Amino acid sequence: MAKYSYEFKKEVVDAYNKNEGSYGYLAKKFKIPNKAQIERWVSAYNTFGDDGLRRSRKKEIYSFQKKLSVVELYLSGEISYQELNRHKKRGCG
């Protein structure tokens, strides 16, 4: 089970985005031990929207051919490491 619910993470991120306080202030207010956790949530939300705060429970199984094609794209410079992660989170090809 996830330590923090989607709703809780969204509340914290919304508070940050509404300028209700710094990462450190919000960590104390919401009793989160490490302000870096909030930084990760804000970054994930800014990059992926609500999906960035949701925990994926679906285990993806990729074929050898799929893995090889992704590695080749990365090594050829056609796709960056960050783009690989975005594709993974979105479930893209």
DOLUMFI-983083 format. One record per atom (N, C-alpha, C, CB): x, y, z. Coordinates in steps of 0.001 Angstrom, whole numbers, padded with zeros to 6 digits, always signed. Glycine has a CB too. Example, Ala and Ser with C-alpha at 12.3 -4.5 7.8 and 13.67 -1.06 7.14 Angstrom:
<pts>
+013190-005690+007800 +012300-004500+007800 +013200-003300+007800 +011308-004473+009046 +012850-002250+007080 +013670-001060+007140 +012900+000030+007870 +014084-000598+005725 
</pts>
This chain:
<pts>
+000836-001178+000000 +000000+000000+000000 +000884+001247+000000 -000953-000005+001214 +000467+002248-000719 +001222+003486-000808 +001168+004226+000529 +000678+004376-001945 +002251+004889+000860 +002321+005614+002122 +001405+006830+002104 +003757+006042+002411 +001322+007503+000963 +000498+008699+000834 -000516+008487-000285 +001375+009952+000556 -001744+008879-000045 -002793+008725-001050 -002637+009788-002134 -004193+008818-000399 -003264+009524-003261 -003283+010511-004352 -003879+011822-003842 -004097+009979-005575 -004968+011733-003102 -005660+012932-002624 -004765+013774-001725 -006932+012546-001875 -004013+013106-000861 -003107+013825+000029 -002005+014516-000768 -002494+012867+001063 -001391+013785-001694 -000318+014367-002513 -000846+015563-003310 +000276+013300-003475 -002055+015438-003851 -002657+016528-004640 -002883+017745-003752 -004001+016072-005284 -003335+017528-002519 -003545+018636-001589 -002238+019377-001316 -004146+018122-000274 -001172+018634-001106 +000133+019235-000825 +000641+019997-002058 +001156+018145-000400 +000545+019376-003222 +001003+020022-004461 +000185+021283-004734 +000899+019042-005662 -001122+021203-004545 -001967+022383-004747 -001568+023510-003804 -003443+022027-004542 -001266+023160-002557 -000839+024176-001589 +000450+024841-002063 -000637+023549-000185 +001385+024049-002571 +002640+024619-003069 +002377+025519-004278 +003636+023497-003443 +001564+025028-005210 +001292+025797-006431 +000480+027065-006168 +000556+024928-007430 -000210+027123-005027 -000949+028324-004637 -000095+029247-003766 -002231+027937-003892 +001206+028948-003713 +002167+029749-002940 +001806+029840-001461 +002259+031147-003519 +001325+028728-000903 +000978+028707+000513 +002190+028445+001398 -000079+027658+000770 +003343+028205+000786 +004549+028014+001568 +005630+027314+000769 +004242+027231+002815 +006818+027294+001342 +007966+026631+000718 +007853+025125+000916 +009303+027161+001306 +008753+024386+000274 +008790+022933+000470 +008977+022598+001946 +009921+022300-000369 +009892+023299+002594 +010167+023042+004004 +008970+023353+004900 +011360+023855+004450 +008324+024487+004648 +007155+024866+005435 +006036+023840+005270 +006663+026262+005025 +005768+023444+004016 +004689+022497+003757 +005010+021107+004322 +004424+022403+002253 +006284+020738+004304 +006676+019449+004894 +006321+019438+006385 +008206+019185+004691 +006590+020533+007073 +006246+020615+008499 +004733+020649+008689 +006888+021863+009141 +004058+021449+007886 +002606+021600+008010 +001883+020265+007803 +002095+022635+006998 +002319+019506+006801 +001648+018243+006471 +002329+017024+007106 +001599+018067+004963 +003333+017282+007950 +004048+016216+008670 +004690+015192+007726 +003090+015501+009617 +005394+015737+006725 +006145+014909+005781 +007611+015036+006189 +005907+015357+004261 +008281+013920+006486 +009632+013977+007053 +010681+014672+006185 +010090+012604+007332 +010512+014651+004878 +011549+015178+004003 +010939+016077+002936 +012336+014036+003352 +011411+017320+002881 +010863+018257+001892 +011138+017807+000464 +011443+019647+002108 +012154+016966+000250 +012462+016469-001100 +011300+015659-001662 +013741+015610-001082 +010522+015041-000772 +009352+014281-001226 +008359+015206-001921 +008672+013560-000037 +008140+016374-001344 +007226+017346-001947 +007789+017839-003273 +006979+018536-000992 +009083+018069-003326 +009710+018492-004581 +009455+017459-005675 +011231+018704-004388 +009570+016166-005345 +009320+015108-006335 +007866+015108-006784 +009688+013734-005757 +006939+015291-005841 +005523+015316-006196 +005203+016492-007104 +004660+015377-004941 +005747+017662-006779 +005499+018852-007596 +006067+018649-008998 +006121+020111-006937 +007267+018123-009078 +007884+017860-010375 +007070+016855-011180 +009312+017350-010191 +006650+015778-010533 +005847+014760-011224 +004525+015347-011694 +005591+013552-010303 +003911+016177-010870 +002634+016799-011243 +002826+017766-012410 +002018+017539-010036 +003887+018557-012353 +004140+019525-013434 +004453+018829-014752 +005297+020453-013056 +005047+017653-014698 +005412+016917-015905 +004262+016077-016442 +006601+016029-015629 +003547+015383-015543 +002551+014401-015981 +001124+014704-015546 +002928+013064-015473 +000913+015815-014850 -000428+016120-014360 -000829+015160-013252 -001443+016062-015501 -002136+014931-013124 -002639+014058-012060 -002016+012672-012099 -004141+013938-012157 -001735+012161-013291 -001138+010828-013408 +000221+010746-012721 -000996+010447-014872 +000915+011852-012626 +002215+011863-011960 +002119+011607-010462 +002895+013179-012197 +000935+011815-009897 +000738+011598-008464 +000085+010262-008160 -000097+012707-007885 -000434+009625-009184 -001092+008332-008979 -000071+007218-009035 -002194+008099-010027 -000293+006233-008218 +000599+005077-008175 +000101+004045-009167 +000682+004474-006743 +000967+003614-010031 +000602+002597-011005 +000752+001223-010382 +001464+002713-012276 -000298+000438-010441 -000254-000902-009874 -000159-001963-010965 -001482-001149-009009 -000077-001501-012190 -000033-002416-013322 +001414-002736-013658 -000759-001817-014548 +001767-004005-013618 +003128-004411-013948 +003205-004656-015452 +003551-005686-013146 +004034-003878-016104 +004196-003998-017545 +005212-005089-017871 +004631-002656-018155 +004902-005886-018857 +005835-006894-019348 +006120-006571-020809 +005260-008354-019179 +007380-006316-021103 +007789-005935-022449 +008567-007074-023096 +008638-004648-022420 +008338-007259-024369 +009056-008288-025109 +010512-007863-025294 +008382-008553-026481 +011355-008831-025600 +012752-008543-025873 +012867-007549-027033 +013521-009843-026190 +012063-007747-028075 +012110-006872-029251 +011754-005432-028885 +011156-007387-030338 +010749-005254-028025 +010350-003918-027584 +011488-003255-026808 +009074-003991-026713 +012100-003997-025902 +013209-003459-025119 +014372-003073-026016 +013667-004471-024074 +014682-003929-026976 +015784-003663-027899 +015518-002402-028716 +016002-004861-028832 +014291-002217-029187 +013987-001040-030006 +014116+000245-029188 +012570-001149-030596 +013732+000209-027923 +013861+001389-027065 +015334+001704-026816 +013124+001172-025723 +016135+000694-026546 +017572+000898-026335 +018212+001484-027596 +018264-000436-025948 +017824+000969-028742 +018375+001486-030004 +017989+002946-030217 +017886+000638-031192 +016748+003311-029908 +016329+004712-030018 +017169+005601-029110 +014837+004859-029669 +017384+005148-027892 +018163+005921-026946 +019611+006063-027409 +018110+005275-025570 +020229+004962-027819 +021631+004997-028230 +021847+005807-029500 +022142+003593-028435 +020833+005856-030361 +020966+006630-031598 +020749+008123-031371 +019980+006125-032637 +020306+008477-030165 +020075+009890-029867 +018705+010379-030302 +021127+010724-030523 +017843+009481-030764 +016514+009874-031221 +015564+010155-030067 +015932+008798-032104 +015906+009662-028884 +015047+009866-027727 +015939+010013-026494 +014029+008683-027557 +015587+010950-025609 +016385+011178-024403 +015913+010262-023279 +016299+012658-023962 +016711+010209-022228 +016347+009404-021071 +015032+009900-020466 +017469+009438-020019 +014862+011220-020382 +013639+011788-019835 +012431+011402-020689 +013756+013313-019736 +012607+011393-022009 +011513+010998-022894 +011158+009522-022712 +011887+011273-024354 +012157+008696-022434 +011881+007283-022171 +010947+007138-020972 +013194+006509-021925 +011222+007900-019915 +010383+007837-018718 +008988+008358-018992 +011015+008627-017584 +008874+009428-019786 +007542+009952-020109 +006742+008926-020886 +007648+011258-020912 +007388+008260-021846 +006694+007249-022639 +006241+006096-021746 +007603+006727-023772 +007084+005725-020815 +006750+004612-019904 +005532+004972-019061 +007957+004267-018982 +005539+006183-018484 +004430+006586-017611 +003134+006751-018388 +004768+007889-016893 +003223+007160-019632 +002020+007338-020443 +001571+006048-021106 +002258+008389-021496 +002422+005047-021049 +002082+003774-021700 +002239+003833-023193 +000676+003375-021366 +003061+004764-023676 +003256+004922-025123 +004184+003844-025657 +003823+006318-025449 +004020+003618-026970 +004803+002673-027736 +006201+002594-027450 +004684+002933-029059 
</pts>
